[in-house]
Amino acid sequence: MNVSRDSLTSPSITGAQTAGYPVTRIQRSSGWAALNLRDLWAHRELLYFLIWGDLKLRYKQTALGATWAILQPFLTMVVFSIFFGRLARIPTDGIPYPVFAYTALVPWTFFANGLSLGSLSLTRYERVITKVYFPRLIVVLSAILSGLIDLLIAFVLLIAMLRYYDITPDRAIVALPLFIVFATATALAVSLWLAALNVQYRDVRYTIPFLTQVWLFLTPIAYSASLVPSEWRNVYALNPMVGVVEGFRWSLLQKEHPSWEMIGVSASVVALILISGLYYFRRMERTFADVV
């Protein structure tokens, strides 16, 4: 939607303008809409309140509250440790299997929850979207960013596990915030596409659990990326979560330098999905209020 100040060339508003009143014309935009990301900053308070609302709703009337942020990756780690660590004896590059798996499950759980919440966020706020204008991107962004609190809570147990296994991160830990941003961008990029598609095709919601389950085993969580043949690693890195998980393990577990080529491939894929997702989301945004 374009908002512009009209000149005196429009006869329908000449009288109003000559009387000294400013006139604003609101008209439907056509083609590919500009991203207009400055609107996000103008509505930053709304973003804060949506994040706060998501957090309160998530743990409302729950017996364990924020403990679920730890239980999800912890219980998955226990299952993986039994079946992949003890029974299958998957090599872990010399790292104890529980901490090896949990270090990957922390960003993965953040990504998976963000993907689920972000993809369905527009339909959750259906009543607001149909009544008030604001950048719809804020709805998806708030669903992703609210998960950062859960990630920080889950990180507390990770610190305790590192101490238990006597693993002290080296100076590579300074890169950890970059990989948190990497995980956030990945969740946002995919969610933008799925959220816009879910408005048009409601069966998208049924594909998300299946997509997440398959994606879990395509990501080096239960196993090391070093098990992938070297000639296939760049193809494998087309999965952007490969770069996120490898980056987390490198920055926290004193691993050797990861394949920067793989991380570069993953980062390039995220950039492509994010930029195209932003433009697609903006193009479809004009129809959300009519279709949702």
PAZA-648711 format. One line per 5 residues: number of its first residue (from 1); their letters; for each residue x, y, z of C-alpha. Coordinates in steps of 0.25 Angstrom, whole numbers, always signed. Layout:
NUM> A> X/Y/Z ~ ...
This chain:
1> MNVSR> +0/+0/+0 ~ +6/+14/-4 ~ +3/+26/+4 ~ +7/+39/-3 ~ +4/+54/-2
6> DSLTS> -3/+59/-15 ~ -1/+71/-23 ~ -11/+81/-28 ~ -12/+73/-41 ~ -23/+64/-35
11> PSITG> -36/+72/-37 ~ -43/+63/-26 ~ -35/+69/-15 ~ -31/+83/-20 ~ -42/+90/-11
16> AQTAG> -37/+83/+1 ~ -22/+86/-2 ~ -25/+101/-5 ~ -32/+102/+8 ~ -19/+99/+15
21> YPVTR> -22/+84/+19 ~ -11/+73/+16 ~ -17/+62/+7 ~ -12/+48/+8 ~ -15/+38/-3
26> IQRSS> -15/+23/+1 ~ -15/+14/-11 ~ -12/-1/-14 ~ +2/-4/-18 ~ +5/-12/-30
31> GWAAL> +17/-21/-34 ~ +28/-25/-24 ~ +26/-16/-12 ~ +39/-9/-5 ~ +43/-16/+8
36> NLRDL> +41/-3/+15 ~ +49/-8/+28 ~ +48/+5/+34 ~ +34/+2/+38 ~ +40/-8/+48
41> WAHRE> +47/+2/+56 ~ +35/+11/+56 ~ +27/+0/+62 ~ +38/-5/+71 ~ +29/-4/+84
46> LLYFL> +19/-13/+77 ~ +30/-23/+75 ~ +33/-23/+90 ~ +19/-25/+94 ~ +17/-36/+84
51> IWGDL> +29/-43/+89 ~ +25/-42/+104 ~ +11/-47/+100 ~ +17/-59/+94 ~ +25/-62/+106
56> KLRYK> +13/-61/+115 ~ +4/-69/+106 ~ +14/-80/+105 ~ +16/-83/+120 ~ +2/-79/+124
61> QTALG> -4/-90/+133 ~ +8/-99/+132 ~ +13/-107/+144 ~ +27/-106/+140 ~ +27/-93/+133
66> ATWAI> +41/-89/+127 ~ +47/-102/+131 ~ +41/-108/+118 ~ +52/-100/+111 ~ +62/-109/+117
71> LQPFL> +54/-122/+117 ~ +52/-122/+102 ~ +66/-123/+98 ~ +70/-130/+111 ~ +61/-142/+109
76> TMVVF> +64/-143/+94 ~ +79/-143/+98 ~ +76/-155/+107 ~ +69/-163/+96 ~ +81/-160/+86
81> SIFFG> +91/-163/+97 ~ +85/-177/+99 ~ +82/-181/+85 ~ +93/-174/+77 ~ +104/-172/+88
86> RLARI> +103/-186/+95 ~ +97/-195/+85 ~ +101/-190/+72 ~ +114/-184/+77 ~ +114/-172/+67
91> PTDGI> +128/-165/+67 ~ +128/-151/+73 ~ +142/-146/+70 ~ +146/-150/+85 ~ +135/-142/+92
96> PYPVF> +126/-149/+102 ~ +113/-152/+95 ~ +103/-145/+104 ~ +110/-131/+103 ~ +113/-134/+88
101> AYTAL> +98/-136/+86 ~ +92/-125/+95 ~ +101/-114/+89 ~ +95/-117/+76 ~ +81/-118/+82
106> VPWTF> +81/-105/+88 ~ +81/-97/+75 ~ +73/-108/+68 ~ +61/-107/+78 ~ +62/-92/+77
111> FANGL> +61/-93/+62 ~ +50/-104/+62 ~ +41/-96/+72 ~ +43/-83/+64 ~ +40/-90/+51
116> SLGSL> +27/-95/+57 ~ +22/-82/+64 ~ +27/-73/+53 ~ +20/-81/+42 ~ +7/-81/+49
121> SLTRY> +8/-67/+55 ~ -1/-59/+44 ~ -13/-68/+46 ~ -11/-67/+61 ~ -13/-52/+60
126> ERVIT> -24/-53/+50 ~ -33/-43/+58 ~ -22/-32/+59 ~ -18/-33/+45 ~ -32/-31/+39
131> KVYFP> -34/-19/+48 ~ -21/-11/+50 ~ -10/-8/+40 ~ +4/-10/+45 ~ +16/-17/+38
136> RLIVV> +12/-32/+38 ~ +27/-36/+38 ~ +26/-32/+53 ~ +17/-44/+56 ~ +27/-54/+50
141> LSAIL> +39/-47/+56 ~ +33/-47/+70 ~ +30/-62/+69 ~ +45/-64/+66 ~ +51/-55/+76
146> SGLID> +43/-59/+88 ~ +50/-73/+86 ~ +63/-66/+90 ~ +59/-66/+104 ~ +57/-81/+104
151> LLIAF> +71/-83/+97 ~ +77/-75/+109 ~ +70/-84/+119 ~ +74/-96/+112 ~ +89/-91/+112
156> VLLIA> +89/-91/+127 ~ +89/-106/+127 ~ +99/-106/+115 ~ +109/-98/+124 ~ +107/-108/+135
161> MLRYY> +110/-120/+126 ~ +122/-113/+121 ~ +127/-112/+135 ~ +123/-126/+139 ~ +131/-132/+127
166> DITPD> +143/-122/+130 ~ +142/-115/+116 ~ +146/-100/+116 ~ +143/-93/+104 ~ +155/-85/+98
171> RAIVA> +155/-72/+91 ~ +146/-77/+80 ~ +134/-75/+89 ~ +134/-60/+85 ~ +128/-65/+72
176> LPLFI> +116/-71/+79 ~ +107/-59/+77 ~ +109/-59/+62 ~ +104/-73/+61 ~ +92/-69/+70
181> VFATA> +89/-59/+60 ~ +91/-69/+49 ~ +81/-78/+55 ~ +71/-67/+57 ~ +73/-63/+42
186> TALAV> +71/-77/+38 ~ +58/-79/+46 ~ +53/-65/+41 ~ +56/-68/+27 ~ +49/-81/+26
191> SLWLA> +37/-76/+34 ~ +35/-64/+25 ~ +32/-73/+13 ~ +24/-83/+21 ~ +16/-72/+28
196> ALNVQ> +12/-65/+15 ~ +8/-79/+9 ~ +0/-83/+21 ~ -9/-71/+19 ~ -12/-76/+5
201> YRDVR> -11/-91/+8 ~ -15/-96/+22 ~ -10/-110/+19 ~ +4/-104/+21 ~ +2/-105/+36
206> YTIPF> +1/-121/+34 ~ +15/-121/+27 ~ +22/-114/+38 ~ +24/-125/+48 ~ +28/-135/+37
211> LTQVW> +38/-125/+31 ~ +44/-122/+45 ~ +45/-137/+48 ~ +52/-140/+34 ~ +61/-127/+36
216> LFLTP> +66/-132/+50 ~ +72/-145/+44 ~ +78/-137/+32 ~ +85/-128/+42 ~ +98/-133/+49
221> IAYSA> +92/-134/+63 ~ +92/-149/+66 ~ +105/-150/+58 ~ +117/-142/+54 ~ +118/-135/+40
226> SLVPS> +131/-142/+39 ~ +124/-155/+36 ~ +119/-149/+23 ~ +129/-152/+11 ~ +137/-140/+8
231> EWRNV> +133/-139/-7 ~ +118/-138/-2 ~ +120/-128/+10 ~ +117/-115/+2 ~ +105/-121/-3
236> YALNP> +101/-126/+11 ~ +104/-111/+15 ~ +92/-106/+7 ~ +85/-110/+19 ~ +87/-96/+27
241> MVGVV> +86/-103/+41 ~ +99/-110/+37 ~ +106/-97/+39 ~ +99/-94/+51 ~ +102/-107/+58
246> EGFRW> +116/-108/+54 ~ +118/-93/+59 ~ +112/-96/+72 ~ +121/-108/+74 ~ +134/-101/+70
251> SLLQK> +131/-89/+79 ~ +128/-97/+91 ~ +135/-111/+91 ~ +149/-108/+87 ~ +148/-115/+74
256> EHPSW> +157/-113/+62 ~ +153/-102/+53 ~ +141/-105/+45 ~ +140/-106/+30 ~ +138/-91/+27
261> EMIGV> +135/-95/+13 ~ +123/-102/+19 ~ +119/-91/+28 ~ +120/-81/+16 ~ +111/-90/+8
266> SASVV> +101/-90/+19 ~ +101/-75/+21 ~ +99/-73/+6 ~ +87/-81/+6 ~ +81/-74/+18
271> ALILI> +84/-61/+11 ~ +77/-65/-1 ~ +65/-71/+6 ~ +64/-59/+15 ~ +64/-48/+4
276> SGLYY> +55/-55/-5 ~ +46/-58/+7 ~ +45/-44/+11 ~ +41/-39/-3 ~ +31/-51/-5
281> FRRME> +25/-47/+9 ~ +24/-33/+5 ~ +17/-36/-8 ~ +7/-45/-1 ~ +5/-36/+11
286> RTFAD> -5/-27/+3 ~ -15/-39/+3 ~ -13/-45/+17 ~ -25/-37/+23 ~ -34/-42/+12
291> VV> -30/-56/+12 ~ -26/-59/+26
